[in-house]
């Protein structure tokens, strides 16, 4: 099993802003499956860390943006917890230097892999949560994600994609679209399409193409329900 020297533990503690009582948790959070130096790797901790991170970020956004609706908060939250953002947060503590991977894999630069770093960062969040509790985990997340929290990079999804993800997140069926009418000359038609979401009144959209009308219907639904401005 991998063990850190006192000097190594001091350096890691300084980087993380947290000192582990249970070193095994720290080792597990940093260990990639390519090494046999430790019985386990970070995958189980990654599962838990994803949930802890999500809660910390959700609470922060809820308190920081009182005027934002659910849709806006969801978009910012998604941007902050995605893998690339976790990897960027890992860069703030020099995570690529800390991960424990096989010698061959490190020689190939696997320790710089963004997916690996994002996963390991989530595992670290879980390890701190298990070792020191929620407040310590929250303090770590808010410090490591500070730059991202101040300047979140939100990817604007099209209305249909956004509505579908919104519905699926609530265990609702995929929104259903239906052409209500098609008017105008053949070379310049105008489509009217309705979108139906379980438990809600349909919303109507219009455009010069069927897809455009579907997009408009989704957009009208999101605006009417206050999901996305």
C-alpha positions as CSV (number, residue, x, y, z in Angstrom):
1,X,0.0,0.0,0.0
2,X,1.3,3.5,-0.9
3,X,2.3,5.6,2.1
4,X,3.4,9.2,2.1
5,X,6.4,10.5,4.0
6,X,5.8,13.3,6.6
7,X,7.1,15.8,4.1
8,X,4.8,14.6,1.4
9,X,1.8,14.7,3.7
10,X,2.7,18.2,4.7
11,X,2.9,19.3,1.1
12,X,-0.4,17.6,0.1
13,X,-2.1,19.2,3.2
14,X,-0.8,22.6,2.2
15,X,-2.0,22.2,-1.4
16,X,-5.5,20.9,-0.4
17,X,-5.9,23.2,2.6
18,X,-6.9,20.1,4.5
19,X,-5.0,17.5,6.6
20,X,-6.4,13.9,6.5
21,X,-6.7,11.9,9.7
22,X,-7.2,8.7,7.7
23,X,-4.4,8.5,5.2
24,X,-6.0,5.5,3.5
25,X,-8.8,7.7,2.2
26,X,-6.3,10.1,0.7
27,X,-4.4,7.3,-1.0
28,X,-7.6,5.8,-2.3
29,X,-8.8,9.1,-3.7
30,X,-5.5,9.6,-5.6
31,X,-5.0,6.1,-6.9
32,X,-5.8,5.2,-10.5
33,X,-6.7,1.6,-11.4
34,X,-3.5,1.3,-13.5
35,X,-1.4,0.7,-10.3
36,X,-1.3,-2.2,-8.0
37,X,0.2,-0.2,-5.2
38,X,-3.2,0.0,-3.5
39,X,-6.0,-2.5,-3.2
40,X,-8.6,0.0,-4.4
41,X,-8.8,3.0,-6.7
42,X,-10.8,6.2,-6.7
43,X,-13.9,4.9,-8.6
44,X,-16.2,4.3,-5.5
45,X,-15.1,7.6,-4.0
46,X,-15.8,9.3,-7.3
47,X,-19.4,8.1,-7.2
48,X,-19.9,9.7,-3.7
49,X,-17.9,12.8,-4.6
50,X,-20.1,13.6,-7.5
51,X,-23.1,13.9,-5.2
52,X,-21.3,15.9,-2.5
53,X,-19.9,18.3,-5.1
54,X,-23.4,18.7,-6.7
55,X,-24.9,19.6,-3.3
56,X,-22.2,22.1,-2.5
57,X,-22.5,23.8,-5.8
58,X,-26.3,23.8,-5.8
59,X,-26.4,25.4,-2.3
60,X,-23.9,28.0,-3.3
61,X,-25.8,29.0,-6.4
62,X,-29.1,29.0,-4.5
63,X,-27.7,31.5,-2.0
64,X,-25.7,33.5,-4.5
65,X,-28.3,34.1,-7.2
66,X,-31.7,34.7,-5.4
67,X,-33.1,36.2,-8.6
68,X,-32.3,33.3,-10.9
69,X,-35.0,30.7,-11.8
70,X,-34.6,27.0,-11.9
71,X,-33.5,26.8,-15.5
72,X,-30.7,29.4,-15.1
73,X,-29.5,27.7,-11.9
74,X,-29.5,24.3,-13.6
75,X,-27.5,25.6,-16.6
76,X,-24.8,27.2,-14.3
77,X,-24.7,24.1,-12.1
78,X,-24.2,21.8,-15.1
79,X,-21.3,23.9,-16.2
80,X,-19.6,23.8,-12.8
81,X,-19.8,20.1,-12.1
82,X,-18.9,18.7,-15.6
83,X,-15.7,16.8,-15.9
84,X,-13.6,19.6,-17.5
85,X,-14.5,22.0,-14.6
86,X,-13.5,19.3,-12.1
87,X,-10.2,18.9,-13.9
88,X,-9.7,22.7,-13.8
89,X,-10.4,22.7,-10.1
90,X,-7.8,19.9,-9.8
91,X,-5.2,22.2,-11.5
92,X,-5.5,24.6,-8.6
93,X,-4.0,22.0,-6.3
94,X,-1.5,20.5,-8.8
95,X,-3.5,17.2,-8.9
96,X,-1.6,15.9,-11.9
97,X,1.5,15.7,-9.7
98,X,-0.4,13.9,-6.9
99,X,-2.3,11.1,-8.7
100,X,-0.9,7.7,-8.1
101,X,-0.7,5.8,-11.4
102,X,1.4,3.1,-13.0
103,X,5.0,4.0,-14.0
104,X,4.3,3.3,-17.7
105,X,1.1,5.3,-17.7
106,X,2.8,8.3,-16.1
107,X,5.6,8.1,-18.7
108,X,2.9,8.3,-21.3
109,X,1.4,11.4,-19.7
110,X,-1.8,9.8,-18.4
111,X,-1.6,11.9,-15.3
112,X,-2.4,14.9,-17.5
113,X,-5.6,13.3,-18.9
114,X,-8.5,15.6,-18.2
115,X,-11.0,12.9,-17.6
116,X,-8.7,11.2,-15.1
117,X,-8.1,14.5,-13.2
118,X,-11.8,15.3,-13.1
119,X,-12.7,11.9,-11.7
120,X,-9.9,12.1,-9.1
121,X,-11.0,15.5,-8.0
122,X,-14.5,14.2,-7.3
123,X,-12.9,11.3,-5.4
124,X,-10.9,13.9,-3.3
125,X,-14.1,15.7,-2.4
126,X,-15.6,12.4,-1.2
127,X,-12.5,11.5,0.8
128,X,-12.5,14.9,2.6
129,X,-16.3,14.5,3.2
130,X,-15.8,11.1,4.8
131,X,-12.7,12.1,6.8
132,X,-13.8,15.5,8.0
133,X,-17.5,16.0,7.3
134,X,-19.6,18.2,5.0
135,X,-18.3,21.6,6.2
136,X,-14.7,20.6,5.4
137,X,-15.7,19.2,2.0
138,X,-17.7,22.4,1.3
139,X,-14.7,24.6,2.2
140,X,-12.4,22.6,-0.1
141,X,-14.9,22.8,-3.0
142,X,-15.5,26.5,-2.6
143,X,-11.7,27.2,-2.6
144,X,-10.8,24.9,-5.5
145,X,-13.7,26.0,-7.6
146,X,-13.4,29.7,-6.7
147,X,-12.4,31.0,-10.1
148,X,-15.0,28.9,-11.8
149,X,-17.7,30.1,-9.4
150,X,-16.8,33.7,-10.1
151,X,-16.8,33.3,-13.9
152,X,-18.9,30.2,-14.8
153,X,-18.8,29.3,-18.5
154,X,-22.3,28.3,-19.3
155,X,-23.0,26.4,-22.5
156,X,-26.3,27.5,-24.0
157,X,-28.2,24.4,-25.1
158,X,-30.9,24.6,-27.8
159,X,-34.5,24.7,-26.5
160,X,-35.4,21.1,-27.5
161,X,-32.3,19.7,-25.8
162,X,-32.8,21.7,-22.7
163,X,-36.5,20.8,-22.4
164,X,-35.8,17.1,-23.0
165,X,-33.1,17.1,-20.3
166,X,-35.4,19.0,-17.9
167,X,-38.2,16.4,-18.5
168,X,-35.9,13.4,-18.1
169,X,-34.4,14.8,-14.9
170,X,-38.0,14.7,-13.4
171,X,-38.7,11.2,-14.6
172,X,-41.1,12.5,-17.2
173,X,-41.6,11.1,-20.7
174,X,-39.7,12.7,-23.5
175,X,-41.7,15.7,-24.8
176,X,-43.9,14.9,-27.8
177,X,-44.1,17.2,-30.8
178,X,-47.0,17.3,-33.2
179,X,-47.6,19.3,-36.4
180,X,-50.8,21.2,-35.9
181,X,-50.9,23.0,-39.2
182,X,-48.9,23.7,-42.4
183,X,-49.9,26.8,-44.3
184,X,-48.6,29.1,-47.0
185,X,-47.3,28.3,-50.5
186,X,-45.2,25.2,-51.2
187,X,-42.0,27.2,-51.5
188,X,-42.5,29.1,-48.3
189,X,-44.6,27.1,-45.8
190,X,-45.3,28.0,-42.2
191,X,-45.4,25.1,-39.7
192,X,-47.3,25.2,-36.4
193,X,-46.1,22.6,-34.0
194,X,-47.3,21.8,-30.4
195,X,-45.1,20.3,-27.7
196,X,-46.7,18.2,-25.0
197,X,-45.1,17.6,-21.7
198,X,-46.9,15.3,-19.2
199,X,-48.8,17.3,-16.6
200,X,-48.5,20.6,-18.5
201,X,-50.6,22.4,-21.1
202,X,-49.2,22.1,-24.7
203,X,-47.2,25.0,-26.1
204,X,-47.3,26.1,-29.7
205,X,-44.5,27.2,-31.9
206,X,-44.3,28.4,-35.5
207,X,-41.5,28.6,-38.1
208,X,-40.8,28.1,-41.8
209,X,-39.5,24.5,-41.1
210,X,-40.8,21.7,-39.0
211,X,-37.7,21.6,-36.9
212,X,-37.7,25.3,-36.4
213,X,-41.3,25.2,-35.2
214,X,-40.4,22.4,-32.8
215,X,-37.6,24.5,-31.5
216,X,-39.9,27.5,-31.1
217,X,-42.5,25.4,-29.3
218,X,-39.9,24.2,-26.8
219,X,-38.7,27.7,-26.3
220,X,-42.3,29.0,-25.7
221,X,-42.9,26.2,-23.2
222,X,-39.7,27.0,-21.3
223,X,-40.5,30.7,-21.2
224,X,-44.2,30.2,-20.2
225,X,-43.3,27.8,-17.3
226,X,-40.4,30.1,-16.1
227,X,-37.9,27.4,-16.6
228,X,-35.6,29.4,-18.8
229,X,-36.0,33.1,-19.7
